[in-house]
Amino acid sequence: MTKTYLQVIKQIEGLQAEADRLRRKEVKGVIARIRDAIDHYQLTAADLGFGAAAAKPAVARKVRKAGAAKAAAPAPAAKYRDETGRVWGGRGPRPKWLREAITAGRKLEEFKVG
């Protein structure tokens, strides 16, 4: 037997209601476990990142430090340069100024440094 559009819509509504009930039940369990952990470890709102004096998690500090070290790395040496001083290291897509120059008939070798 084929279902009508209205029957499918009613089935969707029933499934959505069931999903909502199951979610509420699971959320209650999650909240209970979180409260137990908060009590066990004596956590404060600041420990959890809530409030004005929120503590930063140790993981975030480590990520930031690693990113800072990467940012401090020297830029790659220029392999191509034009008359105005614009440079390209030869990695990644060619910059617009170089693409336009090549389109205008110049050769890539004309911009080679050294």
Secondary structure, 3 states (H helix, E strand, C coil): CCCCHHHHHHHHHHHHHHHHHHHHHHHHHHHHHHHHHHHHHCCCCCCCCCCCCCCCCHHHHHHHHHHHHHHCCCCCCCCEECCCCCEECCCCCCCHHHHHHHHCCCCHHHHECC
